[in-house]
Amino acid sequence: MRILITGGAGFIGSHLSDRLLAEGHQVVCLDNFFTGRGENIEHLLDDSGFELLRHDVCDPLFVQVDQIYNLACPASPVHYQYNPVKTVKSNVMGTLNMLVLAKRVGARILQASTSEVYGDPTVHPQPESYWGNVNPIGPRACYDEGKRVAETLMSDYHREDRVDTRIARIFNTYGPRMAEGDGRVVSNFIVQAMRGQELTLYGSGEQTRSFCYVDDLVDGLVKLMNSESQHEPVNLGNPVEFTIRQLAEEVVKVVGGETRVTYRPLPQDDPTQRQPDITRARTRLGWEPKVPLAEGLVRTVAYFRGRLVKRNRLSIPTTERPLISPGLLD
């Protein structure tokens, strides 16, 4: 098939491109490079099945494709709060443009939604039937409410125009190709630990998250896209819950050294709990994550080490312990 990935030069989009090309599909990668990076897809540019299209989803587009993965949107608070109006436009106008395209060419379309549609949840863990607890006028609303409206558009286009839609609610995802300055907790901790800095915890550090390795997430996206009649939202994430303090300790175990932390106030509307109920993904898609946090962190730290050393941002002591412990990747 010929498959369009909006946000295809981003963290998740580039891994999805790898997966689809490996399966023999043609991939059209669309990105405006606001947060996407050329280095994420540089290794694909010579692949005859890969096409790069510099374009903003807020502008109309026509391209003949069989499937559309709509991933285009800043996904970390640092990025989506930098230009909140643009974030809303990406979510609403971008999704609308992709739905118009899907209707016109008869393509199946998958919307990359988010666990942020649940806000600061009062139900734990969060099932897809939960409507959420979102502040519609807070600093995170441009992303949270933008994604909720995108889900509304997807549902209405399916009901009214019979567009073949899929909605994936993505929980915290990590892995190689994350940007070290994106403000996400995993990348923050890894970079701080590798530089010998104190790890920054917000609030008490007892708030929880569930961390899904990117390969598992991509597998879930592909399974959802190729499933039949799955028009309702599906949670995709790792149901194993960690406190942020526990994550800090796990990162230091991989990087080496002692766990030294500093505390700062919890940002407004930052969720205190986040854990997916993945019953729907298990029963309807036969999907669940396979990579445990300890193993995924080893792979992710190796990536960040390579990036930071290459840019001469980090000098590594010769006495440092080996990065990869024997057997972890077996």
C-alpha positions in Angstrom: 0.0 0.0 0.0 0.9 3.7 -0.3 0.7 5.1 3.2 0.9 8.8 4.4 2.4 9.5 7.8 1.9 13.1 8.9 4.6 14.1 11.4 6.6 11.3 9.8 10.0 12.9 10.8 9.0 12.9 14.4 10.0 10.5 17.2 7.1 8.0 16.7 6.6 8.8 13.0 10.1 7.9 12.0 9.9 4.5 13.8 6.5 3.9 12.1 8.1 4.7 8.7 10.8 2.1 9.4 8.2 -0.5 10.2 6.0 0.1 7.2 8.9 0.2 4.8 10.2 -3.1 6.2 6.8 -4.6 5.5 7.1 -3.5 1.8 4.8 -0.5 1.8 5.4 2.8 0.1 5.6 5.6 2.7 4.9 9.3 2.1 6.4 11.2 5.1 4.8 14.6 5.6 6.4 17.1 8.1 6.8 20.8 8.5 9.9 20.2 10.8 8.6 22.3 13.7 9.5 19.4 16.0 10.3 16.7 13.5 14.0 16.3 12.7 15.8 15.4 9.4 18.2 13.1 11.2 15.3 10.9 12.2 14.6 9.9 8.6 18.1 10.5 7.0 18.7 6.8 6.8 15.5 6.4 4.7 16.1 9.0 2.0 17.7 6.6 -0.4 14.9 4.0 0.0 12.9 3.9 -3.3 9.8 3.3 -1.2 10.2 6.5 0.8 9.0 10.0 -0.2 9.5 13.1 1.9 7.0 15.9 1.6 7.6 19.2 3.4 4.1 20.4 4.2 2.0 21.8 7.1 -1.1 19.8 7.9 -2.9 23.1 8.5 -2.9 23.6 4.7 -5.0 21.4 2.4 -3.3 18.5 0.7 -4.1 16.1 -2.1 -2.1 12.9 -2.5 -3.3 9.5 -3.5 -2.8 7.0 -0.6 -4.5 4.0 0.9 -3.9 4.7 4.5 -3.2 7.9 6.6 -1.5 7.9 10.0 -2.2 11.4 11.4 0.6 12.0 13.9 1.3 15.7 13.1 1.2 17.7 16.3 3.8 19.0 18.9 3.6 16.3 21.7 5.5 17.6 24.7 4.5 20.6 26.9 7.7 22.5 25.9 6.7 22.4 22.3 2.9 22.6 22.4 2.9 25.5 24.9 5.5 27.4 22.8 2.7 28.3 20.3 -0.6 27.2 21.7 -2.7 28.6 18.9 -0.6 26.7 16.4 -1.1 23.6 18.5 -4.8 24.0 18.3 -4.7 24.5 14.6 -2.6 21.4 14.1 -5.0 19.3 16.0 -8.3 20.8 14.6 -7.5 22.1 11.1 -4.8 19.5 10.5 -7.2 16.6 11.4 -9.9 18.2 9.3 -7.7 18.4 6.3 -6.6 14.8 6.7 -10.2 13.7 7.0 -11.1 15.6 3.8 -8.3 13.8 2.1 -9.3 10.4 3.5 -12.9 11.0 2.3 -11.8 12.1 -1.2 -9.4 9.2 -1.9 -11.2 6.5 0.1 -8.3 6.0 2.6 -8.5 4.6 6.1 -7.3 7.1 8.6 -5.8 6.7 12.1 -5.7 9.6 14.5 -2.9 9.7 17.0 -4.8 10.9 20.1 -3.4 10.9 23.6 -3.9 10.0 27.2 -4.1 13.7 27.9 -7.8 13.6 26.8 -8.4 12.1 30.3 -6.8 15.2 31.9 -6.1 14.7 35.6 -8.2 11.6 36.0 -10.6 10.8 38.8 -10.9 7.2 37.5 -7.9 4.9 37.8 -6.7 3.1 35.6 -8.3 4.9 32.7 -10.6 3.0 30.4 -11.7 4.4 27.0 -15.3 4.8 28.4 -14.0 7.5 30.8 -14.8 11.0 29.6 -11.9 12.7 31.4 -11.3 15.7 33.7 -9.7 18.4 31.6 -9.3 22.1 32.3 -10.5 23.7 29.0 -8.8 27.1 29.7 -5.5 26.0 31.3 -2.0 26.1 29.8 -2.3 22.5 28.6 -5.7 22.9 27.0 -4.3 23.7 23.6 -3.1 20.1 23.4 -5.7 18.3 25.6 -8.8 20.0 24.1 -7.3 20.0 20.6 -6.9 16.3 20.7 -10.4 15.9 22.1 -11.9 17.9 19.2 -9.8 15.9 16.8 -11.5 12.7 18.2 -14.9 14.5 17.7 -14.0 15.2 14.1 -13.0 11.6 13.5 -16.2 10.3 15.0 -18.4 12.7 13.1 -16.8 12.0 9.8 -17.3 8.3 10.4 -20.9 8.7 11.4 -21.9 11.3 8.7 -19.6 10.3 5.7 -18.6 6.7 6.6 -14.9 7.6 6.6 -13.0 4.5 7.8 -11.5 5.9 11.0 -9.3 4.6 13.9 -8.4 6.5 17.1 -5.4 5.5 19.2 -5.1 7.1 22.7 -1.3 7.0 23.2 0.1 7.0 26.7 3.7 8.0 27.6 6.1 6.5 25.0 9.9 6.6 25.0 12.8 5.3 23.1 15.5 6.2 20.6 15.0 9.5 18.6 13.4 11.4 21.4 14.8 14.9 21.5 17.0 15.6 24.5 15.4 19.1 25.0 11.7 18.2 24.5 10.9 18.4 28.2 9.6 14.8 28.6 10.4 13.1 31.8 12.4 10.2 30.3 14.6 12.3 28.1 15.1 14.9 30.9 16.2 12.3 33.4 18.6 10.5 31.0 20.3 13.7 29.9 20.6 15.0 33.5 22.0 11.7 34.8 24.5 11.4 31.9 25.7 14.9 32.7 26.1 14.2 36.4 23.3 16.7 37.3 20.6 16.3 39.9 17.4 14.9 38.4 14.5 17.4 38.5 11.3 16.0 40.1 8.1 18.1 40.1 5.8 18.0 43.1 6.5 15.1 45.5 7.7 12.7 42.8 4.9 10.3 43.8 2.8 11.1 40.8 2.6 8.1 38.4 3.1 7.4 34.7 3.1 4.2 32.6 6.0 4.0 30.0 5.6 2.2 26.7 8.7 1.5 24.5 8.3 2.9 21.0 8.5 -0.4 19.2 5.6 -1.7 21.2 3.6 1.4 20.5 4.3 1.2 16.7 3.2 -2.4 16.8 -0.1 -1.3 18.4 -0.6 1.4 15.9 -0.2 -1.0 13.0 -2.5 -3.6 14.5 -5.2 -0.9 15.1 -4.9 0.5 11.6 -5.3 -3.0 10.1 -8.0 -4.2 12.3 -11.6 -4.2 11.1 -14.4 -2.0 12.4 -12.5 -0.5 15.3 -13.9 3.0 15.2 -14.0 3.5 19.0 -10.9 4.9 20.7 -8.3 2.3 21.8 -5.7 2.9 24.6 -2.2 2.1 23.6 0.3 2.1 26.5 2.1 0.0 29.1 -0.2 -0.7 32.0 2.8 -1.1 34.4 2.7 2.0 36.6 5.7 3.7 38.1 6.1 6.8 40.3 8.3 9.5 38.8 10.7 8.9 41.7 11.0 5.2 40.7 11.6 6.2 37.1 14.5 8.4 38.3 16.0 5.5 40.1 15.6 3.2 37.1 17.4 5.7 34.9 20.3 6.0 37.3 20.6 2.3 37.4 21.3 2.2 33.7 23.4 5.4 33.5 25.4 4.8 36.7 26.1 6.9 39.7 23.9 7.9 42.6 20.3 9.1 42.5 20.4 12.8 43.3 17.2 14.8 42.9 15.9 18.3 43.3 12.3 19.2 43.7 10.3 21.9 42.0 6.6 22.8 42.2 4.2 20.7 40.1 3.1 22.5 36.9 -0.6 23.6 36.6 -2.9 20.7 35.6 -0.1 18.1 35.5 -1.9 14.8 36.0 -1.2 13.0 39.3 -1.9 9.5 37.9 -1.7 8.0 34.5 -2.2 4.3 33.8 -4.0 2.8 30.8 -6.7 0.1 31.0 -5.7 -1.9 27.8 -8.4 -4.5 28.0 -9.8 -3.2 24.7 -6.4 -3.5 22.9 -5.8 -7.0 24.4 -9.2 -8.4 23.4 -9.8 -6.6 20.1 -6.3 -6.3 18.7 -4.4 -9.1 20.5 -1.9 -6.4 21.6 0.0 -5.7 24.7 3.5 -4.3 25.4 6.5 -6.7 25.5 9.5 -4.5 26.4 10.0 -3.9 30.1 11.1 -0.5 31.3 14.6 -1.7 32.3 15.3 -3.1 28.9 13.8 -0.1 27.1 15.9 2.3 29.1 19.1 0.5 28.2 18.3 1.0 24.5 17.3 4.6 25.0 20.3 5.6 27.1 22.6 4.1 24.4 20.9 6.3 21.8 21.3 9.5 23.9 24.9 8.6 24.7 25.7 8.5 21.1 23.9 11.8 20.4 25.5 13.7 23.2 29.0 12.3 22.6 28.7 13.1 18.9 27.9 16.7 19.7 30.7 16.9 22.3 28.2 17.8 24.9 29.4 15.2 27.3 32.7 13.8 28.3 32.5 10.2 29.6 34.8 9.2 32.5 36.9 6.2 31.6 36.0 4.6 35.0 32.3 4.6 34.1 30.6 1.2 34.3 29.6 -0.5 31.0 26.3 0.8 29.6 24.7 -2.5 28.7 24.6 -5.2 31.3 25.0 -8.8 29.9 21.8 -10.5 29.1 19.5 -7.4 29.2 19.0 -7.4 25.5 18.7 -11.2 25.1 
